[in-house]
Amino acid sequence: MEGPSHLDDIAAADVLGAGTVRPLAAGRVVFSQMAGSPLHTVSRTLAAWDERGVTASARRRIVVRRLDVLTNLAEAG
């Protein structure tokens, strides 16, 4: 059995703080298929969001740390 991942630590910290946690049990390949975008594009986008603190991703899991920012990005198109 695997121990807690880095994302579990992030989720625990966000739940205890004011942030909203939305863990997604899907990886970049699934998102690229859902979006109809190349895997490379999805990987670059998620990496940029990770750097900005919008998401945290590892091991085929993504935690949305800033749902408000992600919503604004989606609405801006």
All heavy atoms as TSV, in Angstrom:
chain	resi	resn	atom	element	x	y	z
A	1	MET	N	N	0.843	-1.189	0.000
A	1	MET	CA	C	0.000	0.000	0.000
A	1	MET	C	C	0.881	1.243	0.000
A	1	MET	O	O	1.847	1.338	0.733
A	1	MET	CB	C	-0.894	-0.027	1.236
A	1	MET	CG	C	-1.851	1.112	1.307
A	1	MET	SD	S	-2.990	0.845	2.703
A	1	MET	CE	C	-3.851	2.351	2.644
A	2	GLU	N	N	0.523	2.212	-0.833
A	2	GLU	CA	C	1.296	3.442	-0.937
A	2	GLU	C	C	0.963	4.374	0.205
A	2	GLU	O	O	-0.152	4.433	0.681
A	2	GLU	CB	C	0.948	4.167	-2.244
A	2	GLU	CG	C	1.795	3.781	-3.392
A	2	GLU	CD	C	1.472	4.637	-4.602
A	2	GLU	OE1	O	1.359	5.863	-4.463
A	2	GLU	OE2	O	1.336	4.065	-5.677
A	3	GLY	N	N	1.966	5.151	0.601
A	3	GLY	CA	C	1.749	6.160	1.630
A	3	GLY	C	C	1.121	7.396	1.028
A	3	GLY	O	O	0.845	7.453	-0.168
A	4	PRO	N	N	0.893	8.416	1.850
A	4	PRO	CA	C	0.287	9.645	1.352
A	4	PRO	C	C	1.183	10.310	0.313
A	4	PRO	O	O	2.393	10.281	0.414
A	4	PRO	CB	C	0.144	10.525	2.593
A	4	PRO	CG	C	0.700	9.772	3.722
A	4	PRO	CD	C	1.188	8.452	3.249
A	5	SER	N	N	0.582	10.892	-0.688
A	5	SER	CA	C	1.332	11.575	-1.736
A	5	SER	C	C	1.473	13.052	-1.393
A	5	SER	O	O	0.855	13.561	-0.454
A	5	SER	CB	C	0.611	11.436	-3.073
A	5	SER	OG	O	-0.561	12.238	-3.083
A	6	HIS	N	N	2.283	13.729	-2.181
A	6	HIS	CA	C	2.455	15.173	-2.038
A	6	HIS	C	C	1.102	15.876	-2.190
A	6	HIS	O	O	0.812	16.836	-1.492
A	6	HIS	CB	C	3.452	15.667	-3.091
A	6	HIS	CG	C	3.629	17.137	-3.130
A	6	HIS	ND1	N	4.192	17.844	-2.095
A	6	HIS	CD2	C	3.301	18.046	-4.073
A	6	HIS	CE1	C	4.212	19.130	-2.413
A	6	HIS	NE2	N	3.677	19.272	-3.610
A	7	LEU	N	N	0.262	15.373	-3.099
A	7	LEU	CA	C	-1.057	15.986	-3.290
A	7	LEU	C	C	-1.949	15.804	-2.078
A	7	LEU	O	O	-2.771	16.660	-1.778
A	7	LEU	CB	C	-1.729	15.419	-4.538
A	7	LEU	CG	C	-1.085	15.825	-5.858
A	7	LEU	CD1	C	-1.865	15.228	-7.011
A	7	LEU	CD2	C	-1.008	17.319	-6.001
A	8	ASP	N	N	-1.789	14.692	-1.363
A	8	ASP	CA	C	-2.551	14.502	-0.133
A	8	ASP	C	C	-2.165	15.571	0.887
A	8	ASP	O	O	-3.022	16.105	1.593
A	8	ASP	CB	C	-2.310	13.114	0.455
A	8	ASP	CG	C	-2.888	12.012	-0.412
A	8	ASP	OD1	O	-3.895	12.266	-1.109
A	8	ASP	OD2	O	-2.330	10.914	-0.398
A	9	ASP	N	N	-0.878	15.899	0.954
A	9	ASP	CA	C	-0.410	16.950	1.853
A	9	ASP	C	C	-1.005	18.296	1.464
A	9	ASP	O	O	-1.444	19.075	2.305
A	9	ASP	CB	C	1.121	17.049	1.842
A	9	ASP	CG	C	1.784	15.811	2.402
A	9	ASP	OD1	O	1.124	15.055	3.158
A	9	ASP	OD2	O	2.962	15.596	2.073
A	10	ILE	N	N	-1.026	18.580	0.153
A	10	ILE	CA	C	-1.602	19.837	-0.334
A	10	ILE	C	C	-3.080	19.898	-0.006
A	10	ILE	O	O	-3.590	20.901	0.474
A	10	ILE	CB	C	-1.386	19.974	-1.853
A	10	ILE	CG1	C	0.107	20.180	-2.148
A	10	ILE	CG2	C	-2.209	21.123	-2.432
A	10	ILE	CD1	C	0.446	20.079	-3.613
A	11	ALA	N	N	-3.798	18.802	-0.266
A	11	ALA	CA	C	-5.232	18.768	0.002
A	11	ALA	C	C	-5.511	18.982	1.477
A	11	ALA	O	O	-6.406	19.737	1.850
A	11	ALA	CB	C	-5.834	17.447	-0.473
A	12	ALA	N	N	-4.738	18.342	2.330
A	12	ALA	CA	C	-4.934	18.496	3.770
A	12	ALA	C	C	-4.692	19.939	4.182
A	12	ALA	O	O	-5.447	20.505	4.969
A	12	ALA	CB	C	-4.001	17.565	4.534
A	13	ALA	N	N	-3.663	20.550	3.649
A	13	ALA	CA	C	-3.362	21.945	3.989
A	13	ALA	C	C	-4.469	22.871	3.513
A	13	ALA	O	O	-4.883	23.789	4.224
A	13	ALA	CB	C	-2.026	22.361	3.369
A	14	ASP	N	N	-4.983	22.634	2.300
A	14	ASP	CA	C	-6.034	23.484	1.767
A	14	ASP	C	C	-7.343	23.309	2.530
A	14	ASP	O	O	-8.073	24.256	2.742
A	14	ASP	CB	C	-6.261	23.201	0.285
A	14	ASP	CG	C	-5.186	23.827	-0.594
A	14	ASP	OD1	O	-4.444	24.680	-0.082
A	14	ASP	OD2	O	-5.094	23.459	-1.764
A	15	VAL	N	N	-7.659	22.071	2.921
A	15	VAL	CA	C	-8.894	21.830	3.669
A	15	VAL	C	C	-8.821	22.538	5.012
A	15	VAL	O	O	-9.803	23.124	5.466
A	15	VAL	CB	C	-9.134	20.319	3.854
A	15	VAL	CG1	C	-10.236	20.061	4.856
A	15	VAL	CG2	C	-9.506	19.684	2.516
A	16	LEU	N	N	-7.657	22.537	5.621
A	16	LEU	CA	C	-7.503	23.193	6.908
A	16	LEU	C	C	-7.480	24.708	6.770
A	16	LEU	O	O	-7.823	25.417	7.694
A	16	LEU	CB	C	-6.218	22.715	7.593
A	16	LEU	CG	C	-6.217	21.231	7.973
A	16	LEU	CD1	C	-4.848	20.836	8.507
A	16	LEU	CD2	C	-7.286	20.929	8.997
A	17	GLY	N	N	-7.081	25.201	5.611
A	17	GLY	CA	C	-7.042	26.636	5.365
A	17	GLY	C	C	-8.342	27.097	4.743
A	17	GLY	O	O	-9.379	26.457	4.861
A	18	ALA	N	N	-8.265	28.211	4.021
A	18	ALA	CA	C	-9.465	28.793	3.429
A	18	ALA	C	C	-9.707	28.326	2.003
A	18	ALA	O	O	-10.713	28.648	1.416
A	18	ALA	CB	C	-9.347	30.317	3.443
A	19	GLY	N	N	-8.775	27.553	1.443
A	19	GLY	CA	C	-8.884	27.145	0.050
A	19	GLY	C	C	-9.920	26.067	-0.169
A	19	GLY	O	O	-10.347	25.383	0.743
A	20	THR	N	N	-10.329	25.930	-1.422
A	20	THR	CA	C	-11.248	24.880	-1.819
A	20	THR	C	C	-10.459	23.817	-2.557
A	20	THR	O	O	-9.690	24.128	-3.452
A	20	THR	CB	C	-12.334	25.436	-2.768
A	20	THR	OG1	O	-13.041	26.457	-2.083
A	20	THR	CG2	C	-13.283	24.349	-3.209
A	21	VAL	N	N	-10.646	22.568	-2.196
A	21	VAL	CA	C	-9.912	21.480	-2.827
A	21	VAL	C	C	-10.866	20.664	-3.679
A	21	VAL	O	O	-11.928	20.260	-3.223
A	21	VAL	CB	C	-9.252	20.577	-1.763
A	21	VAL	CG1	C	-8.587	19.380	-2.417
A	21	VAL	CG2	C	-8.262	21.370	-0.957
A	22	ARG	N	N	-10.476	20.454	-4.926
A	22	ARG	CA	C	-11.242	19.618	-5.840
A	22	ARG	C	C	-10.282	18.592	-6.425
A	22	ARG	O	O	-9.710	18.813	-7.483
A	22	ARG	CB	C	-11.822	20.449	-6.991
A	22	ARG	CG	C	-12.753	21.552	-6.563
A	22	ARG	CD	C	-14.138	21.003	-6.258
A	22	ARG	NE	N	-15.073	22.083	-6.077
A	22	ARG	CZ	C	-15.459	22.540	-4.899
A	22	ARG	NH1	N	-14.967	22.019	-3.804
A	22	ARG	NH2	N	-16.331	23.505	-4.816
A	23	PRO	N	N	-10.066	17.458	-5.720
A	23	PRO	CA	C	-9.163	16.452	-6.290
A	23	PRO	C	C	-9.809	15.765	-7.488
A	23	PRO	O	O	-10.986	15.423	-7.448
A	23	PRO	CB	C	-8.932	15.474	-5.141
A	23	PRO	CG	C	-10.098	15.661	-4.249
A	23	PRO	CD	C	-10.599	17.065	-4.429
A	24	LEU	N	N	-9.070	15.612	-8.546
A	24	LEU	CA	C	-9.561	14.970	-9.755
A	24	LEU	C	C	-8.722	13.732	-10.033
A	24	LEU	O	O	-7.513	13.828	-10.194
A	24	LEU	CB	C	-9.465	15.939	-10.941
A	24	LEU	CG	C	-10.148	17.294	-10.745
A	24	LEU	CD1	C	-9.813	18.222	-11.889
A	24	LEU	CD2	C	-11.643	17.121	-10.620
A	25	ALA	N	N	-9.351	12.582	-10.071
A	25	ALA	CA	C	-8.631	11.327	-10.284
A	25	ALA	C	C	-8.500	11.061	-11.781
A	25	ALA	O	O	-9.040	10.103	-12.311
A	25	ALA	CB	C	-9.337	10.180	-9.587
A	26	ALA	N	N	-7.843	11.962	-12.462
A	26	ALA	CA	C	-7.602	11.809	-13.888
A	26	ALA	C	C	-6.289	12.495	-14.215
A	26	ALA	O	O	-5.911	13.463	-13.565
A	26	ALA	CB	C	-8.732	12.438	-14.688
A	27	GLY	N	N	-5.643	12.016	-15.215
A	27	GLY	CA	C	-4.360	12.582	-15.577
A	27	GLY	C	C	-4.433	13.417	-16.831
A	27	GLY	O	O	-5.508	13.676	-17.385
A	28	ARG	N	N	-3.272	13.804	-17.290
A	28	ARG	CA	C	-3.156	14.682	-18.450
A	28	ARG	C	C	-3.690	14.029	-19.722
A	28	ARG	O	O	-4.286	14.702	-20.562
A	28	ARG	CB	C	-1.702	15.092	-18.626
A	28	ARG	CG	C	-1.201	15.922	-17.471
A	28	ARG	CD	C	0.311	16.045	-17.471
A	28	ARG	NE	N	0.763	16.554	-16.193
A	28	ARG	CZ	C	1.146	17.806	-15.992
A	28	ARG	NH1	N	1.179	18.658	-16.979
A	28	ARG	NH2	N	1.512	18.205	-14.800
A	29	VAL	N	N	-3.501	12.722	-19.864
A	29	VAL	CA	C	-3.980	12.029	-21.066
A	29	VAL	C	C	-5.505	12.107	-21.131
A	29	VAL	O	O	-6.080	12.414	-22.178
A	29	VAL	CB	C	-3.501	10.561	-21.087
A	29	VAL	CG1	C	-4.152	9.802	-22.226
A	29	VAL	CG2	C	-1.988	10.496	-21.194
A	30	VAL	N	N	-6.163	11.856	-20.006
A	30	VAL	CA	C	-7.628	11.919	-19.961
A	30	VAL	C	C	-8.106	13.326	-20.281
A	30	VAL	O	O	-9.035	13.514	-21.066
A	30	VAL	CB	C	-8.151	11.461	-18.580
A	30	VAL	CG1	C	-9.647	11.689	-18.465
A	30	VAL	CG2	C	-7.823	9.999	-18.344
A	31	PHE	N	N	-7.447	14.335	-19.704
A	31	PHE	CA	C	-7.853	15.718	-19.983
A	31	PHE	C	C	-7.619	16.095	-21.440
A	31	PHE	O	O	-8.427	16.796	-22.036
A	31	PHE	CB	C	-7.128	16.698	-19.069
A	31	PHE	CG	C	-7.698	16.728	-17.685
A	31	PHE	CD1	C	-6.870	16.802	-16.582
A	31	PHE	CD2	C	-9.051	16.688	-17.466
A	31	PHE	CE1	C	-7.383	16.826	-15.310
A	31	PHE	CE2	C	-9.590	16.704	-16.193
A	31	PHE	CZ	C	-8.751	16.774	-15.114
A	32	SER	N	N	-6.539	15.623	-22.023
A	32	SER	CA	C	-6.292	15.949	-23.430
A	32	SER	C	C	-7.361	15.307	-24.315
A	32	SER	O	O	-7.813	15.924	-25.281
A	32	SER	CB	C	-4.888	15.523	-23.864
A	32	SER	OG	O	-4.768	14.129	-23.930
A	33	GLN	N	N	-7.775	14.100	-23.973
A	33	GLN	CA	C	-8.838	13.444	-24.737
A	33	GLN	C	C	-10.164	14.174	-24.557
A	33	GLN	O	O	-10.906	14.375	-25.524
A	33	GLN	CB	C	-8.971	11.983	-24.311
A	33	GLN	CG	C	-7.783	11.138	-24.710
A	33	GLN	CD	C	-7.795	9.756	-24.071
A	33	GLN	OE1	O	-8.524	9.498	-23.116
A	33	GLN	NE2	N	-6.962	8.862	-24.600
A	34	MET	N	N	-10.478	14.579	-23.333
A	34	MET	CA	C	-11.742	15.283	-23.064
A	34	MET	C	C	-11.776	16.633	-23.767
A	34	MET	O	O	-12.816	17.047	-24.274
A	34	MET	CB	C	-11.938	15.482	-21.562
A	34	MET	CG	C	-12.269	14.213	-20.837
A	34	MET	SD	S	-12.581	14.328	-19.043
A	34	MET	CE	C	-12.180	15.935	-18.550
A	35	ALA	N	N	-10.632	17.325	-23.797
A	35	ALA	CA	C	-10.575	18.659	-24.387
A	35	ALA	C	C	-10.356	18.620	-25.897
A	35	ALA	O	O	-10.524	19.641	-26.573
A	35	ALA	CB	C	-9.455	19.463	-23.731
A	36	GLY	N	N	-9.957	17.458	-26.407
A	36	GLY	CA	C	-9.648	17.381	-27.829
A	36	GLY	C	C	-8.391	18.167	-28.172
A	36	GLY	O	O	-8.251	18.685	-29.276
A	37	SER	N	N	-7.489	18.266	-27.206
A	37	SER	CA	C	-6.244	19.012	-27.387
A	37	SER	C	C	-5.061	18.056	-27.307
A	37	SER	O	O	-5.139	17.024	-26.645
A	37	SER	CB	C	-6.085	20.069	-26.281
A	37	SER	OG	O	-7.091	21.029	-26.377
A	38	PRO	N	N	-3.955	18.419	-27.950
A	38	PRO	CA	C	-2.767	17.566	-27.864
A	38	PRO	C	C	-2.267	17.451	-26.426
A	38	PRO	O	O	-2.383	18.404	-25.635
A	38	PRO	CB	C	-1.739	18.286	-28.732
A	38	PRO	CG	C	-2.520	19.213	-29.595
A	38	PRO	CD	C	-3.755	19.568	-28.826
A	39	LEU	N	N	-1.711	16.307	-26.104
A	39	LEU	CA	C	-1.178	16.071	-24.759
A	39	LEU	C	C	-0.139	17.122	-24.384
A	39	LEU	O	O	-0.109	17.592	-23.252
A	39	LEU	CB	C	-0.577	14.667	-24.672
A	39	LEU	CG	C	0.048	14.268	-23.345
A	39	LEU	CD1	C	-0.970	14.350	-22.212
A	39	LEU	CD2	C	0.622	12.862	-23.437
A	40	HIS	N	N	0.686	17.503	-25.334
A	40	HIS	CA	C	1.720	18.512	-25.069
A	40	HIS	C	C	1.100	19.836	-24.601
A	40	HIS	O	O	1.587	20.469	-23.660
A	40	HIS	CB	C	2.567	18.732	-26.322
A	40	HIS	CG	C	3.657	19.720	-26.146
A	40	HIS	ND1	N	4.777	19.469	-25.373
A	40	HIS	CD2	C	3.810	20.974	-26.629
A	40	HIS	CE1	C	5.561	20.519	-25.396
A	40	HIS	NE2	N	4.999	21.445	-26.157
A	41	THR	N	N	0.012	20.243	-25.230
A	41	THR	CA	C	-0.670	21.492	-24.854
A	41	THR	C	C	-1.237	21.398	-23.448
A	41	THR	O	O	-1.095	22.319	-22.642
A	41	THR	CB	C	-1.794	21.807	-25.865
A	41	THR	OG1	O	-1.213	21.927	-27.164
A	41	THR	CG2	C	-2.530	23.085	-25.497
A	42	VAL	N	N	-1.886	20.283	-23.143
A	42	VAL	CA	C	-2.457	20.084	-21.812
A	42	VAL	C	C	-1.356	20.071	-20.758
A	42	VAL	O	O	-1.483	20.703	-19.708
A	42	VAL	CB	C	-3.295	18.788	-21.764
A	42	VAL	CG1	C	-3.715	18.442	-20.343
A	42	VAL	CG2	C	-4.522	18.925	-22.656
A	43	SER	N	N	-0.264	19.392	-21.036
A	43	SER	CA	C	0.853	19.331	-20.093
A	43	SER	C	C	1.433	20.712	-19.822
A	43	SER	O	O	1.691	21.074	-18.667
A	43	SER	CB	C	1.949	18.409	-20.625
A	43	SER	OG	O	1.487	17.087	-20.660
A	44	ARG	N	N	1.636	21.508	-20.865
A	44	ARG	CA	C	2.161	22.867	-20.691
A	44	ARG	C	C	1.194	23.745	-19.912
A	44	ARG	O	O	1.599	24.524	-19.042
A	44	ARG	CB	C	2.455	23.500	-22.044
A	44	ARG	CG	C	3.719	23.001	-22.694
A	44	ARG	CD	C	4.150	23.854	-23.868
A	44	ARG	NE	N	3.125	24.745	-24.363
A	44	ARG	CZ	C	2.733	24.834	-25.620
A	44	ARG	NH1	N	3.268	24.064	-26.533
A	44	ARG	NH2	N	1.804	25.684	-25.982
A	45	THR	N	N	-0.084	23.619	-20.215
A	45	THR	CA	C	-1.094	24.426	-19.517
A	45	THR	C	C	-1.154	24.065	-18.039
A	45	THR	O	O	-1.150	24.951	-17.174
A	45	THR	CB	C	-2.472	24.235	-20.171
A	45	THR	OG1	O	-2.390	24.618	-21.547
A	45	THR	CG2	C	-3.529	25.063	-19.479
A	46	LEU	N	N	-1.207	22.774	-17.724
A	46	LEU	CA	C	-1.246	22.357	-16.319
A	46	LEU	C	C	0.020	22.749	-15.578
A	46	LEU	O	O	-0.039	23.155	-14.417
A	46	LEU	CB	C	-1.495	20.854	-16.211
A	46	LEU	CG	C	-2.929	20.407	-16.493
A	46	LEU	CD1	C	-3.011	18.887	-16.533
A	46	LEU	CD2	C	-3.893	20.970	-15.476
A	47	ALA	N	N	1.164	22.670	-16.234
A	47	ALA	CA	C	2.425	23.083	-15.607
A	47	ALA	C	C	2.388	24.571	-15.271
A	47	ALA	O	O	2.818	24.988	-14.188
A	47	ALA	CB	C	3.610	22.764	-16.516
A	48	ALA	N	N	1.852	25.371	-16.176
A	48	ALA	CA	C	1.735	26.811	-15.922
A	48	ALA	C	C	0.775	27.084	-14.771
A	48	ALA	O	O	1.031	27.940	-13.918
A	48	ALA	CB	C	1.269	27.528	-17.189
A	49	TRP	N	N	-0.344	26.355	-14.735
A	49	TRP	CA	C	-1.303	26.522	-13.635
A	49	TRP	C	C	-0.693	26.085	-12.311
A	49	TRP	O	O	-0.934	26.710	-11.279
A	49	TRP	CB	C	-2.583	25.756	-13.908
A	49	TRP	CG	C	-3.419	26.324	-15.025
A	49	TRP	CD1	C	-3.269	27.528	-15.641
A	49	TRP	CD2	C	-4.542	25.698	-15.647
A	49	TRP	NE1	N	-4.224	27.686	-16.612
A	49	TRP	CE2	C	-5.020	26.588	-16.634
A	49	TRP	CE3	C	-5.166	24.484	-15.464
A	49	TRP	CZ2	C	-6.112	26.283	-17.438
A	49	TRP	CZ3	C	-6.254	24.177	-16.260
A	49	TRP	CH2	C	-6.731	25.081	-17.239
A	50	ASP	N	N	0.097	25.013	-12.333
A	50	ASP	CA	C	0.787	24.568	-11.113
A	50	ASP	C	C	1.708	25.674	-10.596
A	50	ASP	O	O	1.734	25.953	-9.399
A	50	ASP	CB	C	1.610	23.299	-11.373
A	50	ASP	CG	C	0.773	22.030	-11.468
A	50	ASP	OD1	O	-0.453	22.096	-11.241
A	50	ASP	OD2	O	1.356	20.980	-11.774
A	51	GLU	N	N	2.462	26.294	-11.502
A	51	GLU	CA	C	3.383	27.367	-11.112
A	51	GLU	C	C	2.642	28.552	-10.512
A	51	GLU	O	O	3.157	29.211	-9.609
A	51	GLU	CB	C	4.202	27.832	-12.312
A	51	GLU	CG	C	5.279	26.857	-12.721
A	51	GLU	CD	C	6.084	27.349	-13.904
A	51	GLU	OE1	O	6.141	28.581	-14.131
A	51	GLU	OE2	O	6.661	26.499	-14.600
A	52	ARG	N	N	1.447	28.838	-11.014
A	52	ARG	CA	C	0.647	29.960	-10.515
A	52	ARG	C	C	-0.128	29.618	-9.245
A	52	ARG	O	O	-0.773	30.478	-8.658
A	52	ARG	CB	C	-0.337	30.429	-11.587
A	52	ARG	CG	C	0.349	31.076	-12.774
A	52	ARG	CD	C	-0.604	31.456	-13.865
A	52	ARG	NE	N	-1.647	32.349	-13.400
A	52	ARG	CZ	C	-2.707	32.686	-14.121
A	52	ARG	NH1	N	-2.870	32.197	-15.341
A	52	ARG	NH2	N	-3.619	33.494	-13.644
A	53	GLY	N	N	-0.123	28.342	-8.856
A	53	GLY	CA	C	-0.844	27.934	-7.660
A	53	GLY	C	C	-2.309	27.650	-7.892
A	53	GLY	O	O	-3.073	27.468	-6.947
A	54	VAL	N	N	-2.721	27.609	-9.155
A	54	VAL	CA	C	-4.121	27.327	-9.484
A	54	VAL	C	C	-4.417	25.843	-9.289
A	54	VAL	O	O	-5.474	25.471	-8.799
A	54	VAL	CB	C	-4.437	27.757	-10.935
A	54	VAL	CG1	C	-5.865	27.409	-11.316
A	54	VAL	CG2	C	-4.172	29.246	-11.115
A	55	THR	N	N	-3.469	24.998	-9.692
A	55	THR	CA	C	-3.600	23.556	-9.542
A	55	THR	C	C	-2.330	22.983	-8.927
A	55	THR	O	O	-1.311	23.671	-8.852
A	55	THR	CB	C	-3.821	22.859	-10.910
A	55	THR	OG1	O	-2.705	23.133	-11.750
A	55	THR	CG2	C	-5.107	23.298	-11.569
A	56	ALA	N	N	-2.414	21.746	-8.512
A	56	ALA	CA	C	-1.241	20.976	-8.089
A	56	ALA	C	C	-1.438	19.593	-8.693
A	56	ALA	O	O	-2.471	18.968	-8.481
A	56	ALA	CB	C	-1.155	20.896	-6.580
A	57	SER	N	N	-0.478	19.143	-9.480
A	57	SER	CA	C	-0.674	17.866	-10.154
A	57	SER	C	C	0.534	16.962	-10.006
A	57	SER	O	O	1.669	17.426	-9.980
A	57	SER	CB	C	-0.988	18.083	-11.641
A	57	SER	OG	O	0.053	18.800	-12.265
A	58	ALA	N	N	0.241	15.686	-9.867
A	58	ALA	CA	C	1.263	14.641	-9.794
A	58	ALA	C	C	0.559	13.294	-9.801
A	58	ALA	O	O	-0.580	13.176	-9.352
A	58	ALA	CB	C	2.102	14.782	-8.534
A	59	ARG	N	N	1.233	12.288	-10.314
A	59	ARG	CA	C	0.725	10.910	-10.262
A	59	ARG	C	C	-0.709	10.760	-10.740
A	59	ARG	O	O	-1.555	10.185	-10.054
A	59	ARG	CB	C	0.837	10.346	-8.850
A	59	ARG	CG	C	2.241	10.249	-8.364
A	59	ARG	CD	C	2.263	9.584	-7.036
A	59	ARG	NE	N	3.591	9.671	-6.461
A	59	ARG	CZ	C	3.877	9.383	-5.229
A	59	ARG	NH1	N	2.926	8.984	-4.419
A	59	ARG	NH2	N	5.093	9.483	-4.794
A	60	ARG	N	N	-1.006	11.305	-11.885
A	60	ARG	CA	C	-2.339	11.178	-12.484
A	60	ARG	C	C	-3.455	11.716	-11.605
A	60	ARG	O	O	-4.587	11.266	-11.659
A	60	ARG	CB	C	-2.613	9.717	-12.857
A	60	ARG	CG	C	-1.683	9.245	-13.940
A	60	ARG	CD	C	-1.846	7.807	-14.292
A	60	ARG	NE	N	-3.174	7.284	-14.019
A	60	ARG	CZ	C	-3.603	6.139	-14.487
A	60	ARG	NH1	N	-2.834	5.428	-15.241
A	60	ARG	NH2	N	-4.792	5.700	-14.191
A	61	ARG	N	N	-3.126	12.686	-10.771
A	61	ARG	CA	C	-4.142	13.367	-9.956
A	61	ARG	C	C	-3.908	14.853	-10.061
A	61	ARG	O	O	-2.778	15.317	-10.119
A	61	ARG	CB	C	-4.031	12.956	-8.487
A	61	ARG	CG	C	-4.563	11.580	-8.229
A	61	ARG	CD	C	-4.523	11.211	-6.771
A	61	ARG	NE	N	-5.066	12.263	-5.929
A	61	ARG	CZ	C	-4.834	12.337	-4.622
A	61	ARG	NH1	N	-4.096	11.426	-4.036
A	61	ARG	NH2	N	-5.350	13.294	-3.897
A	62	ILE	N	N	-4.985	15.601	-10.049
A	62	ILE	CA	C	-4.894	17.054	-10.107
A	62	ILE	C	C	-5.769	17.617	-9.003
A	62	ILE	O	O	-6.919	17.226	-8.853
A	62	ILE	CB	C	-5.351	17.576	-11.482
A	62	ILE	CG1	C	-4.423	17.023	-12.575
A	62	ILE	CG2	C	-5.371	19.100	-11.504
A	62	ILE	CD1	C	-4.939	17.224	-13.960
A	63	VAL	N	N	-5.209	18.531	-8.230
A	63	VAL	CA	C	-5.974	19.224	-7.199
A	63	VAL	C	C	-6.170	20.660	-7.670
A	63	VAL	O	O	-5.203	21.351	-7.980
A	63	VAL	CB	C	-5.238	19.214	-5.832
A	63	VAL	CG1	C	-5.977	20.070	-4.819
A	63	VAL	CG2	C	-5.080	17.789	-5.323
A	64	VAL	N	N	-7.413	21.083	-7.755
A	64	VAL	CA	C	-7.721	22.471	-8.096
A	64	VAL	C	C	-7.653	23.260	-6.800
A	64	VAL	O	O	-8.488	23.079	-5.912
A	64	VAL	CB	C	-9.106	22.599	-8.763
A	64	VAL	CG1	C	-9.427	24.064	-9.034
A	64	VAL	CG2	C	-9.167	21.784	-10.041
A	65	ARG	N	N	-6.648	24.116	-6.700
A	65	ARG	CA	C	-6.441	24.879	-5.476
A	65	ARG	C	C	-7.149	26.228	-5.511
A	65	ARG	O	O	-7.498	26.765	-4.468
A	65	ARG	CB	C	-4.951	25.083	-5.247
A	65	ARG	CG	C	-4.208	23.750	-5.132
A	65	ARG	CD	C	-2.780	23.955	-4.840
A	65	ARG	NE	N	-2.654	24.354	-3.445
A	65	ARG	CZ	C	-1.515	24.749	-2.909
A	65	ARG	NH1	N	-0.428	24.810	-3.633
A	65	ARG	NH2	N	-1.469	25.090	-1.640
A	66	ARG	N	N	-7.343	26.782	-6.700
A	66	ARG	CA	C	-7.980	28.093	-6.844
A	66	ARG	C	C	-9.091	27.988	-7.876
A	66	ARG	O	O	-8.921	28.314	-9.039
A	66	ARG	CB	C	-6.948	29.132	-7.298
A	66	ARG	CG	C	-5.818	29.433	-6.334
A	66	ARG	CD	C	-6.273	30.228	-5.106
A	66	ARG	NE	N	-7.139	31.342	-5.407
A	66	ARG	CZ	C	-6.711	32.575	-5.687
A	66	ARG	NH1	N	-5.434	32.835	-5.693
A	66	ARG	NH2	N	-7.577	33.531	-5.949
A	67	LEU	N	N	-10.246	27.495	-7.429
A	67	LEU	CA	C	-11.376	27.306	-8.326
A	67	LEU	C	C	-11.824	28.636	-8.922
A	67	LEU	O	O	-12.219	28.696	-10.084
A	67	LEU	CB	C	-12.525	26.614	-7.595
A	67	LEU	CG	C	-13.733	26.229	-8.442
A	67	LEU	CD1	C	-13.309	25.311	-9.575
A	67	LEU	CD2	C	-14.785	25.569	-7.575
A	68	ASP	N	N	-11.746	29.714	-8.153
A	68	ASP	CA	C	-12.148	31.020	-8.656
A	68	ASP	C	C	-11.291	31.456	-9.844
A	68	ASP	O	O	-11.808	31.944	-10.847
A	68	ASP	CB	C	-12.096	32.070	-7.540
A	68	ASP	CG	C	-10.715	32.209	-6.905
A	68	ASP	OD1	O	-9.969	31.197	-6.827
A	68	ASP	OD2	O	-10.372	33.321	-6.461
A	69	VAL	N	N	-9.989	31.237	-9.762
A	69	VAL	CA	C	-9.090	31.599	-10.860
A	69	VAL	C	C	-9.349	30.709	-12.066
A	69	VAL	O	O	-9.418	31.190	-13.206
A	69	VAL	CB	C	-7.608	31.505	-10.425
A	69	VAL	CG1	C	-6.680	31.736	-11.599
A	69	VAL	CG2	C	-7.326	32.485	-9.304
A	70	LEU	N	N	-9.536	29.414	-11.844
A	70	LEU	CA	C	-9.801	28.489	-12.932
A	70	LEU	C	C	-11.115	28.839	-13.623
A	70	LEU	O	O	-11.210	28.810	-14.859
A	70	LEU	CB	C	-9.830	27.053	-12.405
A	70	LEU	CG	C	-9.825	25.951	-13.450
A	70	LEU	CD1	C	-8.600	26.045	-14.335
A	70	LEU	CD2	C	-9.884	24.596	-12.775
A	71	THR	N	N	-12.112	29.221	-12.856
A	71	THR	CA	C	-13.403	29.638	-13.425
A	71	THR	C	C	-13.230	30.881	-14.285
A	71	THR	O	O	-13.764	30.967	-15.399
A	71	THR	CB	C	-14.426	29.903	-12.307
A	71	THR	OG1	O	-14.600	28.699	-11.554
A	71	THR	CG2	C	-15.763	30.347	-12.868
A	72	ASN	N	N	-12.457	31.852	-13.793
A	72	ASN	CA	C	-12.198	33.070	-14.571
A	72	ASN	C	C	-11.468	32.767	-15.872
A	72	ASN	O	O	-11.778	33.352	-16.918
A	72	ASN	CB	C	-11.413	34.087	-13.750
A	72	ASN	CG	C	-12.237	34.698	-12.642
A	72	ASN	OD1	O	-13.464	34.684	-12.688
A	72	ASN	ND2	N	-11.578	35.227	-11.638
A	73	LEU	N	N	-10.499	31.853	-15.831
A	73	LEU	CA	C	-9.781	31.464	-17.021
A	73	LEU	C	C	-10.722	30.821	-18.050
A	73	LEU	O	O	-10.642	31.095	-19.254
A	73	LEU	CB	C	-8.649	30.500	-16.689
A	73	LEU	CG	C	-7.458	31.082	-15.964
A	73	LEU	CD1	C	-6.543	29.972	-15.439
A	73	LEU	CD2	C	-6.681	32.018	-16.877
A	74	ALA	N	N	-11.617	29.972	-17.562
A	74	ALA	CA	C	-12.567	29.297	-18.454
A	74	ALA	C	C	-13.536	30.295	-19.084
A	74	ALA	O	O	-13.851	30.211	-20.274
A	74	ALA	CB	C	-13.343	28.234	-17.688
A	75	GLU	N	N	-13.988	31.260	-18.291
A	75	GLU	CA	C	-14.943	32.245	-18.804
A	75	GLU	C	C	-14.292	33.197	-19.799
A	75	GLU	O	O	-14.939	33.673	-20.730
A	75	GLU	CB	C	-15.563	33.014	-17.638
A	75	GLU	CG	C	-16.517	32.167	-16.831
A	75	GLU	CD	C	-17.034	32.858	-15.579
A	75	GLU	OE1	O	-16.517	33.961	-15.231
A	75	GLU	OE2	O	-17.926	32.295	-14.935
A	76	ALA	N	N	-12.992	33.468	-19.609
A	76	ALA	CA	C	-12.278	34.371	-20.502
A	76	ALA	C	C	-12.006	33.720	-21.855
A	76	ALA	O	O	-11.787	34.401	-22.845
A	76	ALA	CB	C	-10.968	34.813	-19.862
A	77	GLY	N	N	-12.042	32.368	-21.862
A	77	GLY	CA	C	-11.861	31.626	-23.101
A	77	GLY	C	C	-10.472	31.653	-23.567
A	77	GLY	O	O	-9.954	31.456	-24.525
